[in-house]
Amino acid sequence: MQRPILPRRTPRPSRRTVLTLAAGAASAGLLLTRGALAQAETESHGLSSFGDLKYPADFRHYDYVNPQAPKGGTFVHTAASWAFNQNPTTFNTMNTLVLRGDAPPGLDGIFASLMTGSGDEPDSMYGLVAERVRMSADGLTYRFTIRDAARFHDGTPITAEDVAWSFLTLKEKGHPLLRVVLRDLAGAEAESAKVVVIRFAPGRSRSLPLTIAGLPILSKAWYANRDFEASTMDVPLGSAAYKVGRFEAGRFIEYDRVRDWWGEKLPVALGQNNFDTIRLEFFRDRDVAFEAFKSRTYTFREEFTSRAWATQYDFPAAKDGRVVRREISDETPSGAQGWFINTRREKFAHPKLREALGLAFDFEWTNKNVMFDSYRRTHSFFQNSPLMATGAPSAEELAVLEPFPGRTPDEVFGEPYVPPVSNGSGQDRNLLRLATQLLREAGFTLRDNRLLDPAGRAMTVEFLDFDNSLERHTQPFVANLRRLGIEANIRRVDSAQYQARLKDYDFDLTIRRYSLSLTPGESLRTFFGSQSGRQPGSQNLAGIADPVIDALIDKILAANSRAELTVLCRCLDRVLRAGRYWVPNWYKPSSWLAYWDMFGFPETKPRYAKGVPSTWWFDPAKAARIERS
């Protein structure tokens, strides 16, 4: 299984800027007149990390869409990704931009943004609400011009005041993930009704302008008499291609296509948003969810369980072709999935203890006996990408790492840590002996088959989860920990309690998958930064707080070329792996899709996204054949 956690809805390239700073003028401290500033500005229809936009200003649509795709029909699925405070098994609030409550996945998709991403480029964005952007030579001021046609769902125009208020409010009161990435937003103001000025602090990350361009735009008037931070079932006013339709808390929610949506004919939207209704079904039990798919309660399923993929698609509709199975390639980094160890807890402070825990997990046995040899072992936080560290550091990597001697383990300057391969027995004695040795070196002792810490306290480990889908993977791990004298157990709680405990970091170990892009940006701070680890509700589950990691993240966010970015990410990968913050799981460079054969889709999927449901459409003829069978 891979449990995906995405910062935002799919596809979501990371956000970065296209500018090269005018270092001479900035260092000289020159004061530009308004006319001189205008001459120094650069105008563009899009933004990308290194200025490599694929599509020109007059492009008509993305290459991977069918611009004549028909509109209509319903797409029914369960959540495969979620963001902010969203919960894939239930919901009790319609406010997804704050920490409080559990919101339904996809709710952030009802808000339009200044720009939106392309699925066949690593990190490019093109105008949606904004038709163009002007950028100052020092990279600290961006002026976005808003389209005249841009409207909220109640017909009121989207103004520069709405945009400025949205960004400042999200920085002050938004979800902690937003507050972390917006720390260098210095200001936002309406220059006119249609021009919003965004100002950044000196030294801001290169990715911040793209992050800003992808933020949800809110209606200032709608929130005028409402508490922005409240947990409420009031549906917020949006402006994107879909709006909230029918829903029943904890059971389903429907997103209805806006028939007269102002952005329908824009190049960034043509051939997309084709379903009249996208319905999300909620299930607390994975087996119940699968039975619902078999009975056509929902019609599209992304499969994350190898046992189900290998053995359970033998029902009549799958045998006669009414249900189709496809495996599609995944050219994005495969993500960092593993059991993350909460280092905020004193008992997990020693890295040798954390490494010993990892040695008790027998991936080879688990892959063969539980996962039908469907997966590969994860080693890196940038697995399946050029950003992954391999072998000894290159000369370029050593130049980055050399300023940190004594502040990182010596291992960082050699081969990166790779979990050892077991003999596949499920209880490799050599690895368990190595784990015992590491525990002794960390000050632990074994007495009466119980592992005691240096203070004489019994060592306990609890695995926290909200369903039983991974118990078959975790139970052998628990058994090996007990062989080491550790009192280990699995604690399953309901999904709401699980979310609450994660927000408060009330756990020992929990499984999570981080999905990083080929051009990682501000999200690195939310996953691995010290500031994020101190804030409730962050993605830094392990509680990583390392000044070296913070410094490397700062360097990554300021990289001036993709080659430099690659070197810096490999350095970060080495330091993260040396910290033993997790017990790495598994990955595969593909996705498993199953669906009732009632859809059409382009011949070519977007390179860096699945393209579903965004580029798919409902096929009435296929649906009719299913009804007749």
C-alpha positions as semicolon CSV with decimal commas, in nm:
position;residue;x (nm);y (nm);z (nm)
1;M;0,000;0,000;0,000
2;Q;0,104;0,358;-0,060
3;R;-0,088;0,617;0,137
4;P;-0,057;0,945;-0,049
5;I;-0,050;1,284;0,120
6;L;-0,031;1,579;-0,111
7;P;0,000;1,942;-0,022
8;R;-0,283;2,026;-0,257
9;R;-0,511;1,880;-0,519
10;T;-0,366;1,683;-0,811
11;P;-0,189;1,775;-1,033
12;R;0,013;2,003;-0,810
13;P;0,357;2,100;-0,939
14;S;0,572;2,283;-0,684
15;R;0,569;2,663;-0,707
16;R;0,881;2,850;-0,810
17;T;0,989;3,172;-0,976
18;V;1,136;3,254;-1,315
19;L;1,344;3,555;-1,218
20;T;1,717;3,608;-1,202
21;L;1,785;3,879;-0,948
22;A;1,942;4,205;-1,059
23;A;2,219;4,168;-0,807
24;G;2,408;4,480;-0,910
25;A;2,120;4,721;-0,859
26;A;2,010;4,551;-0,541
27;S;2,354;4,552;-0,381
28;A;2,404;4,917;-0,473
29;G;2,081;5,002;-0,292
30;L;1,951;5,209;-0,583
31;L;1,614;5,379;-0,551
32;L;1,418;5,344;-0,875
33;T;1,159;5,593;-0,986
34;R;0,823;5,449;-1,088
35;G;0,914;5,496;-1,455
36;A;1,253;5,330;-1,411
37;L;1,094;5,046;-1,220
38;A;0,844;4,990;-1,501
39;Q;1,134;4,968;-1,748
40;A;1,310;4,715;-1,526
41;E;1,004;4,494;-1,494
42;T;0,953;4,173;-1,690
43;E;0,606;4,067;-1,802
44;S;0,500;3,706;-1,858
45;H;0,194;3,486;-1,907
46;G;0,339;3,224;-1,672
47;L;0,597;3,134;-1,412
48;S;0,848;2,852;-1,381
49;S;1,152;2,772;-1,171
50;F;1,421;2,836;-1,425
51;G;1,241;3,024;-1,702
52;D;1,171;2,712;-1,907
53;L;0,802;2,754;-1,989
54;K;0,688;2,498;-2,247
55;Y;0,380;2,685;-2,368
56;P;0,399;3,026;-2,540
57;A;0,174;3,318;-2,457
58;D;-0,069;3,233;-2,739
59;F;-0,108;2,860;-2,663
60;R;-0,462;2,727;-2,704
61;H;-0,464;2,428;-2,468
62;Y;-0,232;2,179;-2,301
63;D;-0,097;1,907;-2,532
64;Y;-0,232;1,622;-2,321
65;V;-0,603;1,720;-2,327
66;N;-0,881;1,656;-2,575
67;P;-1,011;2,009;-2,645
68;Q;-1,335;1,860;-2,786
69;A;-1,400;1,643;-2,480
70;P;-1,777;1,624;-2,414
71;K;-1,930;1,754;-2,092
72;G;-2,169;1,554;-1,878
73;G;-2,210;1,253;-1,653
74;T;-2,086;1,174;-1,304
75;F;-1,749;1,059;-1,174
76;V;-1,768;0,880;-0,838
77;H;-1,457;0,793;-0,639
78;T;-1,295;0,775;-0,297
79;A;-1,018;1,006;-0,183
80;A;-0,670;0,922;-0,312
81;S;-0,513;1,249;-0,197
82;W;-0,593;1,517;0,054
83;A;-0,455;1,840;0,196
84;F;-0,462;2,078;0,492
85;N;-0,720;1,952;0,749
86;Q;-0,893;1,714;0,505
87;N;-0,988;1,362;0,614
88;P;-1,039;1,076;0,363
89;T;-1,286;0,884;0,582
90;T;-1,522;1,148;0,721
91;F;-1,582;1,524;0,746
92;N;-1,744;1,768;0,990
93;T;-1,650;2,111;0,852
94;M;-1,653;2,303;0,525
95;N;-1,356;2,516;0,624
96;T;-1,049;2,345;0,481
97;L;-0,798;2,630;0,509
98;V;-0,750;2,615;0,887
99;L;-0,634;2,351;1,134
100;R;-0,965;2,301;1,316
101;G;-1,203;2,023;1,213
102;D;-1,201;1,757;0,941
103;A;-1,288;1,879;0,591
104;P;-1,369;1,669;0,283
105;P;-1,089;1,612;0,030
106;G;-1,118;1,826;-0,281
107;L;-1,279;2,119;-0,104
108;D;-0,979;2,340;-0,182
109;G;-1,064;2,280;-0,550
110;I;-1,366;2,513;-0,542
111;F;-1,133;2,816;-0,517
112;A;-0,960;2,954;-0,825
113;S;-0,602;3,080;-0,803
114;L;-0,404;3,343;-0,986
115;M;-0,227;3,074;-1,188
116;T;-0,250;2,697;-1,227
117;G;-0,006;2,419;-1,304
118;S;0,067;2,221;-1,619
119;G;0,073;1,842;-1,587
120;D;0,350;1,789;-1,842
121;E;0,610;2,021;-1,687
122;P;0,787;1,985;-1,352
123;D;0,684;2,320;-1,211
124;S;0,533;2,564;-1,462
125;M;0,222;2,772;-1,399
126;Y;0,003;2,971;-1,638
127;G;-0,259;3,240;-1,590
128;L;-0,604;3,155;-1,454
129;V;-0,754;3,445;-1,256
130;A;-0,449;3,650;-1,357
131;E;-0,395;3,702;-1,728
132;R;-0,036;3,821;-1,683
133;V;0,224;3,912;-1,423
134;R;0,489;4,184;-1,411
135;M;0,798;4,114;-1,203
136;S;1,046;4,368;-1,067
137;A;1,414;4,327;-1,144
138;D;1,498;4,253;-0,779
139;G;1,234;3,978;-0,764
140;L;1,061;4,130;-0,463
141;T;0,752;4,282;-0,627
142;Y;0,500;4,104;-0,849
143;R;0,201;4,272;-1,009
144;F;-0,073;4,036;-1,122
145;T;-0,340;4,169;-1,361
146;I;-0,679;4,008;-1,299
147;R;-0,902;3,905;-1,588
148;D;-1,216;4,113;-1,636
149;A;-1,422;3,793;-1,663
150;A;-1,306;3,639;-1,333
151;R;-1,606;3,590;-1,103
152;F;-1,707;3,422;-0,778
153;H;-1,990;3,173;-0,800
154;D;-2,245;3,437;-0,695
155;G;-2,153;3,650;-0,997
156;T;-1,951;3,915;-0,810
157;P;-1,616;4,005;-0,967
158;I;-1,286;3,887;-0,824
159;T;-1,098;4,204;-0,735
160;A;-0,743;4,283;-0,638
161;E;-0,875;4,359;-0,290
162;D;-1,008;4,001;-0,263
163;V;-0,670;3,862;-0,365
164;A;-0,469;4,078;-0,125
165;W;-0,706;4,006;0,165
166;S;-0,695;3,632;0,093
167;F;-0,317;3,607;0,105
168;L;-0,275;3,820;0,416
169;T;-0,551;3,629;0,595
170;L;-0,401;3,291;0,506
171;K;-0,064;3,409;0,636
172;E;-0,214;3,525;0,966
173;K;-0,492;3,273;1,030
174;G;-0,455;2,990;0,780
175;H;-0,354;2,630;0,835
176;P;-0,002;2,598;0,984
177;L;0,122;2,457;0,653
178;L;0,024;2,785;0,489
179;R;0,167;3,003;0,762
180;V;0,506;2,833;0,731
181;V;0,538;2,882;0,356
182;L;0,404;3,239;0,366
183;R;0,648;3,369;0,625
184;D;0,834;3,579;0,364
185;L;0,521;3,733;0,218
186;A;0,590;4,096;0,311
187;G;0,268;4,250;0,185
188;A;-0,024;4,241;-0,057
189;E;-0,226;4,539;-0,173
190;A;-0,467;4,645;-0,445
191;E;-0,301;4,894;-0,678
192;S;-0,631;4,917;-0,864
193;A;-0,944;4,704;-0,893
194;K;-0,764;4,474;-1,138
195;V;-0,399;4,488;-1,030
196;V;-0,277;4,328;-0,709
197;V;0,075;4,397;-0,587
198;I;0,254;4,120;-0,397
199;R;0,568;4,212;-0,205
200;F;0,826;3,967;-0,073
201;A;1,086;3,997;0,198
202;P;1,452;4,013;0,091
203;G;1,605;3,668;0,087
204;R;1,273;3,500;0,013
205;S;1,283;3,156;-0,147
206;R;1,274;3,133;-0,522
207;S;0,958;2,920;-0,504
208;L;0,748;3,165;-0,304
209;P;0,600;3,360;-0,600
210;L;0,474;3,034;-0,751
211;T;0,333;2,929;-0,416
212;I;0,148;3,260;-0,400
213;A;0,022;3,219;-0,757
214;G;-0,138;2,887;-0,662
215;L;-0,311;2,999;-0,341
216;P;-0,692;2,989;-0,316
217;I;-0,861;3,325;-0,371
218;L;-1,139;3,401;-0,123
219;S;-1,422;3,653;-0,123
220;K;-1,350;3,927;0,129
221;A;-1,719;4,025;0,134
222;W;-1,834;3,669;0,209
223;Y;-1,612;3,652;0,517
224;A;-1,699;4,004;0,636
225;N;-1,941;3,877;0,902
226;R;-1,792;3,529;0,949
227;D;-1,516;3,391;1,168
228;F;-1,247;3,277;0,925
229;E;-1,109;3,022;1,172
230;A;-1,444;2,868;1,267
231;S;-1,533;2,506;1,209
232;T;-1,859;2,539;1,018
233;M;-2,078;2,354;0,771
234;D;-2,147;2,677;0,579
235;V;-2,023;2,623;0,224
236;P;-1,768;2,893;0,136
237;L;-1,805;3,102;-0,177
238;G;-1,573;2,977;-0,447
239;S;-1,475;3,073;-0,799
240;A;-1,336;2,761;-0,971
241;A;-1,489;2,522;-1,223
242;Y;-1,672;2,326;-0,951
243;K;-1,881;2,425;-0,651
244;V;-2,016;2,223;-0,361
245;G;-2,347;2,050;-0,440
246;R;-2,528;1,793;-0,228
247;F;-2,353;1,641;0,072
248;E;-2,418;1,439;0,384
249;A;-2,155;1,481;0,652
250;G;-1,933;1,175;0,680
251;R;-2,102;0,992;0,390
252;F;-2,060;1,176;0,059
253;I;-2,006;1,513;-0,102
254;E;-2,074;1,622;-0,460
255;Y;-1,888;1,888;-0,652
256;D;-2,105;2,026;-0,935
257;R;-1,962;2,178;-1,251
258;V;-2,043;2,546;-1,285
259;R;-2,228;2,554;-1,619
260;D;-2,144;2,915;-1,706
261;W;-1,799;2,918;-1,546
262;W;-1,602;3,224;-1,652
263;G;-1,278;3,027;-1,715
264;E;-1,412;2,740;-1,924
265;K;-1,254;2,850;-2,254
266;L;-0,917;2,955;-2,115
267;P;-0,613;2,762;-2,245
268;V;-0,542;2,627;-1,895
269;A;-0,894;2,482;-1,869
270;L;-0,991;2,375;-2,221
271;G;-1,056;2,000;-2,243
272;Q;-1,072;1,966;-1,864
273;N;-1,340;1,974;-1,593
274;N;-1,563;1,756;-1,810
275;F;-1,790;1,583;-1,558
276;D;-2,114;1,749;-1,452
277;T;-2,067;1,605;-1,102
278;I;-1,768;1,466;-0,915
279;R;-1,891;1,270;-0,615
280;L;-1,670;1,159;-0,328
281;E;-1,780;0,861;-0,119
282;F;-1,654;0,804;0,237
283;F;-1,584;0,466;0,397
284;R;-1,422;0,393;0,729
285;D;-1,334;0,035;0,635
286;R;-1,121;-0,052;0,332
287;D;-1,290;-0,389;0,272
288;V;-1,634;-0,229;0,282
289;A;-1,510;0,029;0,032
290;F;-1,394;-0,242;-0,207
291;E;-1,731;-0,418;-0,190
292;A;-1,897;-0,085;-0,269
293;F;-1,679;-0,049;-0,578
294;K;-1,778;-0,398;-0,695
295;S;-2,146;-0,300;-0,665
296;R;-2,084;0,027;-0,857
297;T;-2,149;0,255;-0,561
298;Y;-1,847;0,436;-0,696
299;T;-1,694;0,397;-1,040
300;F;-1,323;0,481;-1,013
301;R;-1,070;0,340;-0,770
302;E;-0,698;0,390;-0,731
303;E;-0,568;0,072;-0,575
304;F;-0,302;0,097;-0,305
305;T;-0,318;-0,259;-0,169
306;S;-0,112;-0,523;-0,349
307;R;-0,316;-0,811;-0,204
308;A;-0,636;-0,664;-0,345
309;W;-0,477;-0,596;-0,684
310;A;-0,338;-0,950;-0,707
311;T;-0,629;-1,153;-0,572
312;Q;-0,956;-0,964;-0,543
313;Y;-1,034;-0,849;-0,896
314;D;-1,195;-1,182;-0,985
315;F;-1,558;-1,067;-0,954
316;P;-1,785;-1,097;-1,261
317;A;-1,762;-0,736;-1,380
318;A;-1,380;-0,753;-1,378
319;K;-1,380;-1,085;-1,561
320;D;-1,614;-0,974;-1,840
321;G;-1,449;-0,635;-1,895
322;R;-1,707;-0,404;-1,744
323;V;-1,440;-0,313;-1,489
324;V;-1,104;-0,223;-1,643
325;R;-0,767;-0,242;-1,470
326;R;-0,473;-0,030;-1,587
327;E;-0,122;0,023;-1,459
328;I;0,016;0,362;-1,562
329;S;0,370;0,490;-1,529
330;D;0,463;0,742;-1,261
331;E;0,750;0,970;-1,362
332;T;0,735;1,181;-1,046
333;P;0,943;1,107;-0,735
334;S;0,781;0,806;-0,571
335;G;0,757;0,977;-0,237
336;A;0,893;0,897;0,106
337;Q;0,670;0,640;0,269
338;G;0,758;0,489;0,602
339;W;0,691;0,463;0,972
340;F;0,795;0,806;1,098
341;I;0,944;0,813;1,448
342;N;0,834;1,095;1,676
343;T;1,171;1,226;1,793
344;R;1,000;1,484;2,014
345;R;0,966;1,199;2,263
346;E;1,275;1,151;2,475
347;K;1,281;0,774;2,432
348;F;1,347;0,814;2,058
349;A;1,623;1,074;2,094
350;H;1,917;0,843;2,014
351;P;1,972;0,774;1,640
352;K;2,115;0,430;1,715
353;L;1,789;0,336;1,887
354;R;1,600;0,455;1,577
355;E;1,828;0,256;1,348
356;A;1,775;-0,053;1,562
357;L;1,400;-0,017;1,524
358;G;1,443;-0,016;1,147
359;L;1,650;-0,334;1,150
360;A;1,354;-0,520;1,299
361;F;1,146;-0,460;0,983
362;D;1,200;-0,739;0,729
363;F;1,101;-0,584;0,397
364;E;1,205;-0,884;0,189
365;W;0,976;-1,119;0,383
366;T;0,691;-0,866;0,382
367;N;0,718;-0,799;0,010
368;K;0,712;-1,169;-0,077
369;N;0,451;-1,290;0,172
370;V;0,220;-0,990;0,207
371;M;0,266;-0,776;-0,106
372;F;0,312;-1,036;-0,384
373;D;0,659;-0,901;-0,471
374;S;0,494;-0,589;-0,611
375;Y;0,721;-0,331;-0,451
376;R;1,079;-0,214;-0,416
377;R;1,242;-0,096;-0,094
378;T;1,249;0,276;-0,036
379;H;1,589;0,418;0,055
380;S;1,559;0,789;-0,012
381;F;1,334;1,083;0,061
382;F;1,360;1,151;-0,316
383;Q;1,316;0,794;-0,435
384;N;1,281;0,732;-0,811
385;S;1,422;1,070;-0,909
386;P;1,754;1,237;-0,999
387;L;1,743;1,411;-0,660
388;M;1,820;1,086;-0,476
389;A;2,170;1,051;-0,328
390;T;2,371;0,749;-0,444
391;G;2,729;0,639;-0,387
392;A;2,997;0,864;-0,245
393;P;2,935;1,241;-0,264
394;S;3,045;1,412;-0,583
395;A;3,291;1,698;-0,572
396;E;2,997;1,939;-0,601
397;E;2,817;1,772;-0,310
398;L;3,131;1,777;-0,095
399;A;3,165;2,150;-0,158
400;V;2,817;2,196;-0,011
401;L;2,870;1,960;0,283
402;E;3,223;2,060;0,386
403;P;3,110;2,370;0,585
404;F;2,922;2,136;0,820
405;P;3,193;1,906;0,969
406;G;3,111;1,799;1,324
407;R;2,751;1,914;1,279
408;T;2,647;1,606;1,082
409;P;2,735;1,235;1,117
410;D;3,052;1,129;0,937
411;E;2,831;0,901;0,730
412;V;2,710;1,207;0,535
413;F;3,053;1,228;0,369
414;G;3,041;0,867;0,250
415;E;2,783;0,626;0,111
416;P;2,425;0,723;0,204
417;Y;2,244;0,492;0,442
418;V;2,064;0,202;0,275
419;P;1,863;-0,043;0,489
420;P;2,036;-0,384;0,479
421;V;1,877;-0,665;0,280
422;S;1,745;-0,944;0,502
423;N;1,756;-1,317;0,436
424;G;1,378;-1,307;0,388
425;S;1,305;-1,534;0,683
426;G;1,098;-1,275;0,866
427;Q;1,336;-1,281;1,164
428;D;1,687;-1,243;1,029
429;R;1,910;-1,327;1,328
430;N;2,206;-1,133;1,194
431;L;2,003;-0,813;1,166
432;L;1,846;-0,864;1,508
433;R;2,194;-0,916;1,659
434;L;2,308;-0,594;1,492
435;A;2,002;-0,418;1,637
436;T;2,088;-0,550;1,985
437;Q;2,443;-0,419;1,949
438;L;2,316;-0,075;1,850
439;L;2,080;-0,070;2,148
440;R;2,370;-0,148;2,384
441;E;2,576;0,133;2,228
442;A;2,280;0,368;2,289
443;G;2,280;0,276;2,660
444;F;1,993;0,026;2,664
445;T;2,012;-0,298;2,860
446;L;1,818;-0,623;2,845
447;R;1,684;-0,757;3,175
448;D;1,437;-1,044;3,205
449;N;1,370;-1,015;2,829
450;R;1,271;-0,651;2,871
451;L;1,465;-0,367;2,711
452;L;1,540;-0,088;2,960
453;D;1,657;0,262;2,875
454;P;1,956;0,422;3,055
455;A;1,718;0,539;3,332
456;G;1,586;0,186;3,387
457;R;1,248;0,240;3,219
458;A;1,094;-0,025;2,997
459;M;1,109;0,061;2,628
460;T;0,764;0,073;2,465
461;V;0,662;0,143;2,105
462;E;0,310;0,207;1,978
463;F;0,214;0,212;1,609
464;L;-0,080;0,449;1,554
465;D;-0,324;0,402;1,264
466;F;-0,690;0,453;1,177
467;D;-0,764;0,135;0,978
468;N;-0,639;-0,221;0,961
469;S;-0,506;-0,222;0,605
470;L;-0,142;-0,225;0,719
471;E;-0,170;-0,458;1,017
472;R;-0,046;-0,754;0,812
473;H;0,266;-0,549;0,736
474;T;0,310;-0,418;1,089
475;Q;0,246;-0,732;1,295
476;P;0,569;-0,912;1,191
477;F;0,756;-0,589;1,263
478;V;0,597;-0,578;1,610
479;A;0,694;-0,942;1,669
480;N;1,060;-0,869;1,590
481;L;1,062;-0,566;1,819
482;R;0,937;-0,789;2,097
483;R;1,225;-1,026;2,026
484;L;1,450;-0,729;2,104
485;G;1,275;-0,685;2,439
486;I;1,064;-0,389;2,328
487;E;0,701;-0,378;2,438
488;A;0,545;-0,304;2,098
489;N;0,181;-0,289;1,996
490;I;-0,058;-0,149;1,735
491;R;-0,316;0,111;1,838
492;R;-0,606;0,164;1,598
493;V;-0,832;0,463;1,661
494;D;-1,114;0,620;1,461
495;S;-1,012;0,861;1,188
496;A;-1,112;1,178;1,375
497;Q;-0,907;1,077;1,679
498;Y;-0,619;0,979;1,453
499;Q;-0,617;1,323;1,290
500;A;-0,636;1,492;1,629
501;R;-0,344;1,290;1,766
502;L;-0,131;1,366;1,462
503;K;-0,205;1,738;1,493
504;D;-0,084;1,727;1,856
505;Y;0,203;1,483;1,781
506;D;0,055;1,234;2,028
507;F;0,208;0,917;1,884
508;D;0,523;0,704;1,877
509;L;0,529;0,585;1,517
510;T;0,281;0,631;1,234
511;I;0,292;0,558;0,865
512;R;0,282;0,837;0,611
513;R;0,381;0,903;0,253
514;Y;0,532;1,238;0,156
515;S;0,505;1,327;-0,212
516;L;0,772;1,568;-0,334
517;S;0,799;1,718;-0,679
518;L;1,092;1,719;-0,920
519;T;1,147;2,082;-0,820
520;P;1,084;2,080;-0,445
521;G;1,008;2,418;-0,297
522;E;0,845;2,558;0,015
523;S;0,700;2,217;0,099
524;L;1,047;2,111;0,219
525;R;1,006;2,343;0,516
526;T;0,670;2,189;0,605
527;F;0,811;1,836;0,587
528;F;1,156;1,878;0,737
529;G;1,202;2,232;0,876
530;S;1,254;2,306;1,245
531;Q;0,988;2,577;1,257
532;S;0,729;2,345;1,106
533;G;0,810;2,072;1,356
534;R;0,718;2,303;1,642
535;Q;0,375;2,394;1,502
536;P;0,069;2,174;1,560
537;G;-0,067;2,010;1,248
538;S;0,250;2,023;1,037
539;Q;0,377;1,753;0,801
540;N;0,701;1,726;1,000
541;L;0,577;1,420;1,188
542;A;0,924;1,307;1,293
543;G;0,990;1,639;1,468
544;I;1,309;1,702;1,270
545;A;1,491;2,002;1,415
546;D;1,839;2,027;1,265
547;P;2,008;2,359;1,177
548;V;2,203;2,185;0,899
549;I;1,881;2,064;0,738
550;D;1,732;2,413;0,772
551;A;2,041;2,561;0,604
552;L;2,027;2,311;0,318
553;I;1,658;2,383;0,263
554;D;1,737;2,755;0,242
555;K;2,002;2,679;-0,019
556;I;1,764;2,461;-0,219
557;L;1,503;2,736;-0,223
558;A;1,762;2,980;-0,359
559;A;1,918;2,748;-0,622
560;N;1,981;2,926;-0,953
561;S;1,977;2,624;-1,184
562;R;1,836;2,274;-1,200
563;A;2,189;2,132;-1,179
564;E;2,251;2,324;-0,856
565;L;1,912;2,217;-0,723
566;T;1,992;1,851;-0,790
567;V;2,324;1,870;-0,603
568;L;2,165;2,042;-0,304
569;C;1,875;1,794;-0,282
570;R;2,118;1,503;-0,286
571;C;2,302;1,666;0,005
572;L;1,976;1,709;0,195
573;D;1,889;1,347;0,125
574;R;2,221;1,234;0,275
575;V;2,167;1,432;0,594
576;L;1,805;1,320;0,633
577;R;1,894;0,955;0,583
578;A;2,178;0,982;0,834
579;G;1,929;1,102;1,096
580;R;1,731;0,773;1,097
581;Y;1,404;0,962;1,134
582;W;1,194;0,685;0,983
583;V;1,172;0,318;0,899
584;P;1,146;0,336;0,519
585;N;0,874;0,128;0,353
586;W;0,833;0,054;-0,017
587;Y;0,741;0,208;-0,351
588;K;0,664;0,129;-0,713
589;P;0,710;0,363;-1,012
590;S;0,354;0,317;-1,135
591;S;-0,009;0,357;-1,028
592;W;-0,287;0,097;-1,029
593;L;-0,623;0,221;-1,160
594;A;-0,953;0,031;-1,170
595;Y;-1,273;0,177;-1,312
596;W;-1,610;0,086;-1,456
597;D;-1,576;0,114;-1,833
598;M;-1,786;0,426;-1,884
599;F;-1,516;0,686;-1,940
600;G;-1,312;0,832;-2,221
601;F;-0,968;0,986;-2,187
602;P;-0,691;1,129;-2,406
603;E;-0,444;0,891;-2,568
604;T;-0,156;1,047;-2,376
605;K;-0,171;1,121;-2,006
606;P;0,016;1,424;-1,865
607;R;0,373;1,321;-1,792
608;Y;0,374;1,426;-1,428
609;A;0,012;1,354;-1,331
610;K;-0,253;1,087;-1,370
611;G;-0,488;1,326;-1,549
612;V;-0,792;1,180;-1,375
613;P;-1,056;1,308;-1,336
614;S;-0,933;1,640;-1,480
615;T;-0,887;1,525;-1,842
616;W;-1,132;1,230;-1,852
617;W;-1,495;1,245;-1,965
618;F;-1,817;1,046;-1,939
619;D;-1,898;0,817;-2,234
620;P;-2,278;0,758;-2,255
621;A;-2,245;0,471;-2,507
622;K;-2,010;0,277;-2,281
623;A;-2,231;0,345;-1,981
624;A;-2,534;0,217;-2,169
625;R;-2,357;-0,110;-2,248
626;I;-2,286;-0,159;-1,879
627;E;-2,650;-0,092;-1,794
628;R;-2,765;-0,352;-2,048
629;S;-2,527;-0,623;-1,926
